[in-house]
Amino acid sequence: MTENAATATRTADLLVDIFREVLGLPDLTEDTDFYEAGGDSLTAFQITGHLEQVIGAEVPVSLVFAYPTPRDLAEVVDTDYGRA
């Protein structure tokens, strides 16, 4: 596994945990769609708030809407914020 792939996996795992907590869905996976899981604007703000605490950077809530799965959002976070 390349370093970039490993980082994306770690970030995706982090986001799965955050999505699970915020949405109250313990079986949520990397490919679970935010909207289909019952997400709304309040939960999107909660997700970005948790993520910001971990990575130390402000993450626009619009990213949750544009990249609604933990896997897709992880790729953007890694690219835009250099999560390690």
Backbone as CSV, one residue per row, in Angstrom:
resi,resn,N_x,N_y,N_z,CA_x,CA_y,CA_z,C_x,C_y,C_z
1,MET,0.854,-1.180,0.000,0.000,0.000,0.000,0.893,1.234,0.000
2,THR,0.588,2.186,-0.881,1.378,3.411,-0.931,1.056,4.277,0.275
3,GLU,1.931,5.248,0.524,1.710,6.145,1.660,0.415,6.927,1.478
4,ASN,0.131,7.393,0.265,-1.101,8.137,0.019,-2.324,7.260,0.253
5,ALA,-2.280,6.016,-0.187,-3.403,5.104,0.021,-3.586,4.808,1.504
6,ALA,-2.485,4.651,2.217,-2.560,4.384,3.655,-3.149,5.585,4.390
7,THR,-2.748,6.782,4.004,-3.274,7.993,4.631,-4.767,8.118,4.368
8,ALA,-5.169,7.881,3.120,-6.585,7.964,2.781,-7.399,6.949,3.578
9,THR,-6.845,5.764,3.778,-7.535,4.731,4.553,-7.692,5.199,5.997
10,ARG,-6.642,5.742,6.588,-6.734,6.227,7.969,-7.755,7.350,8.082
11,THR,-7.746,8.275,7.131,-8.700,9.380,7.156,-10.113,8.854,6.948
12,ALA,-10.281,7.902,6.051,-11.609,7.309,5.834,-12.091,6.613,7.102
13,ASP,-11.202,5.906,7.790,-11.577,5.252,9.050,-12.024,6.286,10.080
14,LEU,-11.284,7.390,10.161,-11.646,8.477,11.069,-13.031,9.011,10.717
15,LEU,-13.265,9.241,9.430,-14.547,9.790,9.007,-15.686,8.795,9.221
16,VAL,-15.430,7.517,9.027,-16.461,6.515,9.330,-16.851,6.624,10.797
17,ASP,-15.868,6.724,11.674,-16.153,6.849,13.109,-16.960,8.107,13.406
18,ILE,-16.589,9.212,12.779,-17.314,10.472,12.998,-18.741,10.369,12.464
19,PHE,-18.907,9.862,11.239,-20.246,9.700,10.669,-21.089,8.795,11.562
20,ARG,-20.508,7.689,12.036,-21.255,6.757,12.896,-21.753,7.459,14.150
21,GLU,-20.864,8.223,14.775,-21.235,8.912,16.012,-22.318,9.959,15.769
22,VAL,-22.116,10.789,14.774,-23.037,11.886,14.517,-24.390,11.396,14.015
23,LEU,-24.373,10.411,13.136,-25.621,9.911,12.558,-26.257,8.804,13.399
24,GLY,-25.529,8.294,14.396,-26.068,7.242,15.260,-26.280,5.923,14.541
25,LEU,-25.365,5.615,13.601,-25.474,4.386,12.808,-24.210,3.549,12.951
26,PRO,-24.194,2.602,13.872,-22.984,1.829,14.117,-22.530,0.951,12.948
27,ASP,-23.415,0.654,12.006,-23.054,-0.199,10.875,-22.655,0.585,9.625
28,LEU,-22.545,1.887,9.733,-22.177,2.732,8.600,-20.804,2.336,8.062
29,THR,-20.629,2.372,6.746,-19.360,1.999,6.116,-18.758,3.190,5.368
30,GLU,-17.580,2.973,4.786,-16.912,4.022,4.013,-17.736,4.483,2.824
31,ASP,-18.632,3.649,2.364,-19.413,3.955,1.166,-20.853,4.354,1.464
32,THR,-21.182,4.538,2.731,-22.527,4.965,3.084,-22.704,6.427,2.710
33,ASP,-23.775,6.703,1.990,-24.071,8.064,1.553,-24.682,8.871,2.699
34,PHE,-24.145,10.044,2.922,-24.596,10.951,3.974,-26.100,11.200,3.895
35,TYR,-26.592,11.493,2.699,-28.017,11.796,2.522,-28.882,10.576,2.802
36,GLU,-28.489,9.435,2.249,-29.264,8.212,2.428,-29.274,7.755,3.884
37,ALA,-28.251,8.158,4.639,-28.162,7.794,6.053,-28.946,8.759,6.938
38,GLY,-29.621,9.730,6.326,-30.443,10.659,7.097,-29.744,11.953,7.465
39,GLY,-28.601,12.231,6.837,-27.865,13.449,7.136,-28.600,14.699,6.694
40,ASP,-28.365,15.778,7.440,-28.945,17.076,7.102,-27.907,18.151,7.420
41,SER,-28.287,19.406,7.310,-27.309,20.477,7.499,-26.731,20.484,8.919
42,LEU,-27.533,20.188,9.912,-27.027,20.159,11.291,-25.981,19.064,11.462
43,THR,-26.265,17.871,10.959,-25.300,16.790,11.110,-24.052,17.045,10.270
44,ALA,-24.187,17.733,9.146,-23.005,18.091,8.348,-22.095,19.015,9.144
45,PHE,-22.672,19.979,9.858,-21.871,20.874,10.700,-21.212,20.099,11.841
46,GLN,-21.909,19.118,12.399,-21.324,18.307,13.463,-20.149,17.489,12.937
47,ILE,-20.285,16.952,11.742,-19.204,16.168,11.141,-17.980,17.041,10.933
48,THR,-18.161,18.215,10.331,-17.000,19.076,10.086,-16.405,19.574,11.398
49,GLY,-17.233,19.800,12.394,-16.712,20.223,13.695,-15.807,19.172,14.318
50,HIS,-16.245,17.928,14.291,-15.419,16.829,14.822,-14.126,16.691,14.017
51,LEU,-14.257,16.762,12.710,-13.089,16.623,11.844,-12.085,17.753,12.089
52,GLU,-12.571,18.972,12.240,-11.700,20.114,12.493,-10.914,19.942,13.789
53,GLN,-11.548,19.363,14.809,-10.846,19.130,16.075,-9.669,18.189,15.884
54,VAL,-9.818,17.208,15.013,-8.765,16.211,14.812,-7.649,16.734,13.919
55,ILE,-8.012,17.381,12.803,-6.971,17.785,11.853,-6.457,19.195,12.083
56,GLY,-7.157,19.983,12.900,-6.688,21.319,13.218,-6.834,22.325,12.086
57,ALA,-7.772,22.084,11.185,-8.008,23.009,10.075,-9.505,23.137,9.852
58,GLU,-9.926,24.314,9.420,-11.337,24.543,9.151,-11.741,23.848,7.855
59,VAL,-12.740,23.008,7.957,-13.231,22.247,6.809,-14.615,22.786,6.448
60,PRO,-14.792,23.272,5.231,-16.110,23.803,4.847,-17.186,22.721,4.877
61,VAL,-18.318,23.053,5.439,-19.416,22.090,5.519,-19.882,21.687,4.121
62,SER,-19.665,22.523,3.154,-20.076,22.199,1.783,-19.387,20.945,1.258
63,LEU,-18.222,20.608,1.816,-17.525,19.395,1.375,-18.310,18.138,1.722
64,VAL,-19.007,18.159,2.853,-19.818,16.991,3.231,-20.932,16.788,2.213
65,PHE,-21.493,17.884,1.722,-22.569,17.784,0.738,-22.026,17.391,-0.637
66,ALA,-20.855,17.883,-0.980,-20.276,17.587,-2.294,-19.664,16.189,-2.356
67,TYR,-19.162,15.698,-1.231,-18.506,14.386,-1.149,-19.163,13.616,-0.007
68,PRO,-20.340,13.036,-0.251,-21.184,12.539,0.835,-20.834,11.186,1.444
69,THR,-19.780,10.518,0.984,-19.391,9.275,1.651,-18.083,9.519,2.403
70,PRO,-17.848,8.799,3.477,-16.571,8.962,4.180,-15.363,8.741,3.262
71,ARG,-15.457,7.783,2.341,-14.338,7.503,1.434,-14.048,8.716,0.540
72,ASP,-15.088,9.274,-0.078,-14.906,10.423,-0.968,-14.426,11.653,-0.209
73,LEU,-15.006,11.884,0.954,-14.604,13.032,1.758,-13.160,12.892,2.226
74,ALA,-12.739,11.674,2.557,-11.359,11.436,2.991,-10.364,11.811,1.904
75,GLU,-10.674,11.488,0.673,-9.770,11.828,-0.430,-9.592,13.334,-0.545
76,VAL,-10.683,14.076,-0.406,-10.612,15.537,-0.497,-9.853,16.116,0.694
77,VAL,-10.139,15.605,1.882,-9.446,16.090,3.075,-7.952,15.853,2.952
78,ASP,-7.572,14.672,2.502,-6.145,14.366,2.339,-5.495,15.280,1.300
79,THR,-6.195,15.506,0.201,-5.652,16.347,-0.871,-5.570,17.811,-0.438
80,ASP,-6.636,18.319,0.150,-6.707,19.752,0.474,-6.028,20.119,1.787
81,TYR,-5.966,19.179,2.727,-5.461,19.506,4.067,-4.242,18.707,4.461
82,GLY,-3.780,17.801,3.584,-2.569,17.047,3.825,-2.598,16.219,5.081
83,ARG,-3.731,15.632,5.373,-3.853,14.789,6.587,-2.851,13.664,6.529
84,ALA,-2.187,13.434,7.659,-1.196,12.349,7.738,-1.653,11.277,8.675
